[in-house]
Amino acid sequence: MPMLHFPEDPSLEHLRGQARALLRKVRAGDEQAVTLLAEHHPRAPAAPRLADAQLALARAYGFTSWPDLRRHLDAVAARTRSPHKVPAPDGTAPDPATELLRLGCLRYGGDSLLDHARATAMLAADPALGGASIHAAAATGDLPATERLLAADPAAATRSGGPFDWVPLLYLAYSRIDAPGADPLGVARLLLRHGADPDSGYLWGGICAFTALTGAFGGGEDGANQPPHRHAAALARLLLEAGADPNDAQALYNRQFGPDDAHLRLLIEFGLGREGGGPWHALLRAQGAPRALLEDQLSVAAEHDRPEWARLALDAGAHPDGLGTRHPIRHGATPYRLAIARGNLRVAELLRAAGATVPPTDPVDDLLTALLAGNRATALAADAPLLAAARARRPDAVRTAAEVGRREAVRLLAELGFDLHPAGDATPLHQAAHAGDAAMVDLLLELGADPARRDTRFDATPLDWAEHNHQDATAALLRGR
């Protein structure tokens, strides 16, 4: 029977409203509502009441009953934290230990390397801050302070507190404080021996599971301000050896924005893609099955031209046609279709050799694939009507080639009349500046890209994007223009 998609960040009042609306529609004879009640109620009555609508709705969302759904909402509420919404001091003197943690940890909202540096400076000025609490000791990697605090109160190893109401292991994993002589791995081992959960985490805004493993790996959409932990690989391995779930959807998402595959190798080593899963999979029903998370890596490889990622995922058991968690930006395209649409022929060949379905194409698609791959001979052989059709079908082709970092394709497309400023949030120059691709920025400027053009989302120039992402090389190029 068809199931409904459980909403992100659900509220009980909203779901109650859905149940009341369902009941009204059933009583009015609405065909879809009557069908939903009949399919999901074990004994649909002739004259349903609100309790019957609630039961059918709960079962349509995959719960056994309305009380089961309410217990789920209570569990979500208990684990929800919003560190990105914790305000800065309003002018009054803040508690130094609290401010050390607020500034020194990744919040995934308003993160700044300058904040991390300020926290580091606070600790250097007053080293005693590291022993102010078990949370501060964890964040600063202060092993002697941690030993002292746990000797006095062993239960502190699992106690929430601090500005984000986190357990100590989370402050350790999300801390970016650079403390000389720190021993975060020793502190992590000590916390784990005292009962800390290697799957410790919180629900960011009630939606996404940010675990200790996620914090260790770092990364994200603002990756320059969300660096990995300085002992990322060793800390992640320590957590995985202690039993952390390798099927970590948020960690995988955060690390897809850069080419380094060390995290992927480590997670596969510990079972990424195998069935099972930890507590966050049980709680977040829309997070995706382990196999789907592994298949997502094929789409990342196809999108960003990363053959080695594709090999890793395929060798670990990913299906070459797997759609993964069906991320909306991919519109349900198979990895192979995505790869050829972006001119990433090496990934496409790996997928084809692994048994991927090869869809039919037309001459315009074939030409676009060749152009995005930088194939000048194919471009020269194409007639004017075919090139015009290609420009009409993919007016954003220069943006795609710039995203992949394929300079020869960008030059070829520009010569063939493709727009250097296609419609969309940002221009190819914005993206290259943000990525720190100095050679691409230089090429786009040579071809006539406008360095003063502002994006439609942030009203910022390519220079602003470079500076925000701490890309000194591309910022220097753009300042000269």
N, C-alpha and C positions, 0 to 999 in steps of 0.2 A: 504494500500500500504506500502511496506517496507520503513523504515526510516534509514538514515545514522546516525552514532554515532558522535556527534559534538566533535571535538578535544579539548583536554585540552590546555590551554594557546594558543588560536588560534591567528593568525595574518591575517590581511586583505590581505597582499601580497600572503601568502600561499593559501588562499581561492580563490583569483583571479587566481592563477596558476591552482588550481583544476578546475575552470570553463573553462579556456582555454583548459586544457587537455580533459575535457568532450566534448567540442565542436569539437576538433580534432577527437576524437573517434567516435562521432556521424557521422561526415562527412565521416569517413572511413568505416562506416557501422558496428562498433562494437556492438554486440547484447545487451550486458549489458548496454552500454551507451545509445543506442536508447531506450531501455525499461525504463531506469531512466528518460529520457527526456519526454517520452510519459506519464508516470505515474504521474509526478510531475509538468508538465507544463499544465496550464488550457486549452491552445489551441496550442498544439505543431505544429509549422509551418513546411512545407515541406523543406524549406531552412533556417534552424535556424541560428541566429547570436549570438554573444557573450552575448548580453543581455538576450537572451532566455536560454542559458546555465546557466547564473548566477541566473535567476529566478528559474529554475528547481533545481539547487543545493541548493539554499536557502530554498526552500520548502521541499526538501529531508531532510534538517537539522531541519525542524520544524518551520521555519520562514515563514511569509506571503509573503515576497518579499526580493529582494536584499537590498534595503534601510533599511528594518527592520533588516536584519542581520548586516548591518553596524552600525545601532544605538546600537545594542547589543554589538558590539565590542567597540564602544565608551564608553558605560557604564562600561564595564569590565576594560578598560584602566583607566577610571576616579577613579575606586575603588581599583586599584592594588597598593600594597605597598610591599616592600622587605626589612623588618627590618633586616633580617639575612645578608644582603649585605651592610649595612651601615658600613663603615670602622672605625676602631679605629683611634685615632689621629696619624698623621704621624711624630710625633716628635715635632711639634709646640704646644704651650700651648693651650689646648682645652678650650672652654667655659665651666665653671664648671656646670652650670645648664643643658647644653646639654649632657655633659658626665654623669651626674647623671642619666638622663633618659636612655641613651644608655646602661649603665651598670646595671641599676636597674630593667629593664623590660624584660620579656620573649620575645625572638626574633624568636624562633623555627628554630634555626640554630646556632650552636656554643654557646648554653646556658651554663652557669656555675654558680654554687653556689658561687664561689669565686668572680665573677663579682657582684652578689647581695650583698655580704658582703662588697665589696669595695664601692659600692654606699651607703650602710648604714653608713660606716665609713665617707664618704664624708659629709653626712648630719649631722652626729654627730659633725664633726669638724666645720661645718658652717651651723647652723640651718636656716639661712636666705635663703639658696638655695631653701627651700620649697616654698617660696613666690616669687621666681624669675619670674614665669609665671603661667598662669592658668594650664598649662600642668604639671609643677613641683608640684604645689599645689595639683593637683589630684593624682599624683603618690605617693606623700608622705602623703596623707590623712590630709593635713593641712587645717582644716575647717576655722579658722579665716582668713587665707590668701585667701581662695576661696571666702569667703563672701566679703572681701575687693575688690578683683579683679572683681567679678561679679557686685558689686554695682557700680563700675566705668565703667564697660563695660559688660552689660548683654549678649550681643551677643557672648562673648568669650566662653560661655558654649558649643557652637557647632562649634567652629573654629578649623580647623586643624593646626598643627604646631609641633615644636620639631623635634628631629632627624629622626623620623619615619613618619612625616606628618600625625599624628593621631589626632582625636578629644580627648578632655580631658578624657572622660569616658573610652576610651581604655587604656590610660596610667594608670588610676586607676585600671582597671581590670587586666592588665598584670604586674603591679608593684609587685616586691617582696622585696621592701625596708622595712626594719623593723624600723619604726620610733616610738620612745616612745611617748605616748600620742596622736598618730594619730587617726583620726576618718574617715576612708574611707567610712563607710556607711553613715555618715552625709554628706560627700562631694558628694556621689552618689545621695542622695536624693535632695540635692541642685541643682546639675547639671540637674537632671531630671525635677525639677520644672522650670528650666530656658530653657527647650526645648530640652535637650539631648535625643537622640533616644535610647530607650532600646535595639534596634536591631543594634546599632552601630557596625561596623565591617570593615574589609578590606579583599581584596583578596590577600592571600599570594602568591607572585609570579604570580598573575593572575589566580590561579588555585582553591585554597581552601578558603572558607569563614571562617575567624577567627573573631568571634564576641566577644562582651564584655562578653557574657555568657561563651564562650570558654575560655577566659582569666581567668575568675573567677575559673573555674573548674581545669585548668591546666592539667598536665599529658601529655603523649606522648611517643614516641619511646625512648626518652632519659629522662624518667620520673624522675630519681633521680635529674636531673638538671632543671626540669620543675615542681616544686612543685605547689600545689594548692595555691590560694590566702589564706592568713591567716584567712580571714573571708569568705571562699569560700561558705559555705552553706547559710549564711545570705545574702551575696551579690548576689548570684544566685537567691535566692527567691525574693529579692528586684527587680531585673531586670525582672523576670517572672511576678511578680505582676504588674509591670509597662507596661507589654505587650510584652516582649521578646518572640520570637518564640521558643517553647520547642523542635521543630524538628530540632535540631542543629547537623548536621552530623559530624562536626569536633570535637565538644565537646564529642560526643559519641565515636568517634574513639580514641581520646586522652585518654579517661578514661578506655578503654578496656584492658589496660595492667596491671591492678591491680584488686584485688578481691572486693574492696570496692564498694558497690552498692548504696551509698547515692545519687549520682547524678542521677542514673536511677530512683529511687523512686521519686525524686523531679520532674524530667522531665515528668514522667508518671502522677503524680498528676496534672500537668499543661497542659496535653493534648498530650504528645508524642504519635505519631501514628495516631492521628486524622487528617482528611483532612483539608486543609487550607494552612497554611504555611506563612512565612514572605517574605520579599523582596529578601532574598538570594536564596530561592527556585525558584523564578521567574527568577533570573539572571543566576543561575547555573543549567542548564537544565539536567545535568547528575548527579545531587546530589542524586537523589532518592526520591520517594514519601514518605510521612510520614509513611505510613504503612510499607514500605520496611525498613525504618530506625529502626522501632520497631522490625521487623523480624530479622534484623541483630543481635539483642541481643540474639536471640535463638542460632544463630550460634556461637556467643562468648561463651555462656553457654556450648554448646556442645563441643567446642574446648578446653575449659579450665576447665571443670568439675565444673560448677557453677550451682547447682540445683536451688538456690534461684533466680538467674537471670532468669532462664527458667520459674519459677513460675510467676515472676513479668511480664515478657513479655506475657506469655500465658493469664494471668488474664486481661491484658490490651488489649487483642484482637489479638495478633499475631497468624497467621495461623501456625499450627505445621509443615506444609510442606513448609513454606515460605522460599524463597531463598534470600529475602532481596535485597540488591543492588548488589548481585552476586559478592562479592569480589573475585578477581582472585585467591587468595591463597586457596579458598575453592572449586574451580573448579566446581561450580554448584551443589555440594553435598547438599542434604537436611540436616537439623539439626540432624535428627535421624541417617542417614548414617554416618555423621561426628562423632556423639557421640559413636557409636559402633566401628568405625574405630580407636578410641583413647581409648577404654576400659572404657568410662565414662558411666557406666551402670545406675547410678541414674538419670542422665539427660535423657538417652534413655528411661527409664521407664516412666518418666513424659511426654515425648513426645508421647510415645505409648498410654498412658492413655488419652491423649488429642486428639487422633485420627490420629496421624502421620502414614503415609504409611510405613509399614514394608517390606523392599525389601528382595528378596530371597538372601540367602548366600550359600557358599559352605563350606566344612569341614575346609579348610585352613583359610577362613575368620573367622569362628567360633572359631578356635583355637587361632588366633591372638587376637580376642576380649577378650578371657579368659586370655591369657597371659598378655595383657596390663592392665587388671583388677587385675592382681596379683593372679590368681586362680591356685595355685600349684597342686591341685588334678587333674585338667584337663590336666596340663602339664605332670604329671606322667602317665596319661592314654594314652597319645599320642604315636604312634609308630615313629620310626626313619624317615621313608620317609615323614610322615606328618610334622614333625618338620623341616626337611630339606626344604620342600616346603614353610613353613612359613618363614624361614630365607631368602629364595630367594625372596619371595614376598615383605617382609617388612624389608630390611636390616637396616633401620633406626629406628627400633622399640624402641631401648634404648633411642634415642633422644626424641621420643614421650612420653615415660613413664617419662623421666626426666622433660620434659616441664610441664607435669601435676602435677609433684611432688609426684609420686607414687613410693616410695622406694622399697616396696615389689615386684613390677613388674620389676624394674630395676635389682634387685638381681636375680630374677627368670630368666629373659631374658639373663643375663650374664652367669648364670650357664648352660643355654641351648645353648650357643655358639653364641649368637647375638653380633655383633661388638660394642665395646665401642667407636670406632672412625669411625662411618659411614661417607660416602662421603657427602659433603655439606659444607656450609660456615663455620660452627662452630661445635665443638664437644659437646656432652651432658655436659661435664665438664665446657666448656665456658658458656653455658646457665645457669647452676646451679649457677656458680660463679656470673654471672651478676644479677641473680634473688635474690641473698642473701640467697639461700637455703643451709645453712651450713651442715645440716644433709645429704643432697643429695651429696654435695661436698665430705664430709667425706666418704660416701659409695662408690662413684665412685673411689676415690683414693684407698680405700681398695680393690676394685675389679680390680685395675690395670690401671685405666685411666691415661694418660700421662699428667702431669701438664705443660710440656714444649712444648706441641703441639701448633702450631700457626694456627689461622683461615686463610681462604683463602681470606677474604674480607679486613681485616685491618692488617693482619700479626701480630696479637697480641696473647699473651698467656691468659689462663684463669685468671691469676692474673691481667693482664692488664684490662680485662673486669670487674673484681670485683672492682678494684681501680677507673676506669672511672665512675662506677655507685655508688660510695661511699658505697660499701658493705664491711664494716670493718670486719665483722665476717668471711666471706668467704675469704677475702684477707689475714687475719691472718693465716687461715688454709693453704693457698697455699704458703705463704712465708716460712712456715716451711718445704715445700717440694721442 
